Amino acid sequence: QISAQDTRAGEPCTNGRSCLYSMQEFEPWPFQKLDLQRKPGPKGSAVLLTTGAMNPLHQGHIVMLHQARDRLEADGIAVLGAFLSPSHDNYILQKTKRARTLALSATFRLHVAQQAVRGDPLVSVGAWEAQQRGGWPDFPEVCAALQLALDSLPETQVRG
């Protein structure tokens, strides 16, 4: 099992190996894929977010966001982009301990997620949730953090 302290490249992990990825390599909310020039639909605009263990990430996580976009757009809501947000290590460690399964570190899960969506024009990977110190943030906190980041964009781009 990987330690919750597995956050910096080169630091020892609980398995005695060096960690491969650094948490600092990941942006909290990368906005490069957001279609900020898109006009709102008749019922407004949305940015999609899903959180979860993603231990491991699978295509169903990504497909779900594409299906949600298709459904919302059919209902008149313009979707500007979508985020996968792998959960904090402390959440994964508790969950996998109960299930007696392997816990993949947040840095590894973030890296895998980035590779999975590399060519996807809709889905980005947000690291904000996994980067929080101490305990893991609940879904409403993650949503609020994303909304705050969206609100920091110029007035002409995105409004909550």
N, C-alpha and C positions, 0 to 999 in steps of 0.2 A: 504494500500500500504506500502511496505517495503522501508525504507530509504536507500539512497546510502551509508550512514555511517554504515550500518549493516555489519561490517567487523570483529568484534571480539566477541568471545563467552562471554556471560554474560553482554555485553553492552546493554542498552535499545534500542529496535527497536521503530519505530514510532507507532506501535500498543500497546506499553506499556509493551510488554513481553521481556524477555531476548532472545538474539540471541542464536541459538543452536550450530552453528559451527563457528570456527575461520578460517579466511583466511590463517593463518599460517599453518593450517593442510594440505594444498594442495601444491603439487610440481608444479613449473612453467611448466616443461616439464619432466615427468617421462619416463625414457627410458627402464624400466625393460622389457616391452613387445616387444621392437624392436628386430628384428632378425638380429643382427649385424654380424653374421657369414655367412649370406646368400650371395651367389655369385651373382653379377649383371646378369640380363638377357641380351639377345642380344642387347637390346636397352637401357640398364642401369638399374638404381634403382630409387625408389621413396619412400618418406614418405608422406602420405596423411594428409591433414588438412582441417577441415571444422569449420567455425565459425558461430555464429548466436545467436539469443536470447535464444533458447532452454528453452522457457518460456511457457510451460514446454517442457522438453526433451521427445521425443517419439521414438518408435522403428524405425521409418522411418529415423531418423538421423543416426542410427547405420547401418541399412540395406544399406543406400546410400554408406557408406564407404566400406562395403563388396562388393557391386556391382561395385564400382569404381575399387577396387582391382582386381576383376575378369576380368574386361574389360582391364585394363592395363596389367595384366599378360598374357592375351590372345594375346596381341599385343607385347609381348617380354620385358616388363618392370617388374623387380622384385620389389614387394612392401615389404618394411621392417617393416612397421607398419603404424598406423593411429592415428590421434588425433581429439577429439572433443574439441572445445575451446568455452565454453559459454561466451557470451559477457559481457562487463563491465556494472555495475549497472547504470551508467549515461545514457548509450544507452537504456537500458530497461526502465528506468523511463520515458524518453522522448517518447519512442514508446508506452508504455502502457497508458500514460497520453492522448495521441492523440486518442487511441483506446478505452479509458475508461475501461480498463481491469486491472486485478490484476498484480502487478509486484512481481515476486519471487526474493528474494535476490540472489546475485552471490554465496554466500556461500551455500545456499540451493540448487541452480541449480548445482553447482559443486558436492555436496554430492549425489544428485539424479543421476547425470551422472556417478559418480564413482560406485554407486551401480548397475546401469544398465549394465556396462561393466565389472563388477567384474570377471566373468568367460569367458570373450571374449578374445581369444588369439591375436587378431589383434588390437583392439581399446583401447586407453588410453585417459585420460582426462587431458588436459593442462590447468593450471590455470593462466598462464602468463598474458593473455589479461584481465581477471577479476581483477588481482592484481595491475594493473597500477594505480598510483595516478593521480587524476585530471580527465581529459577527457578520452574518450575511444579511443584506437588505431584502425585505419582502417586496413582492411585485409592485405595490403602490409606490414604494420608495424609488424603485427602478424607473417606473413610469414618470414620476415627478422629476427625476434627474434628467431623463431624456427630454421632457418638456422644457426644463430650464435651459438645457443646451440648445434646443430649437429656438427658444425665445431670445437667445443671445445672438442669433443670426440677424443680419440687417433687416430692417422693417419691411423691405420690399420682397423678402424671400419667404419666410414662414411665420405664420402667426397661429398660436394655439387655439 
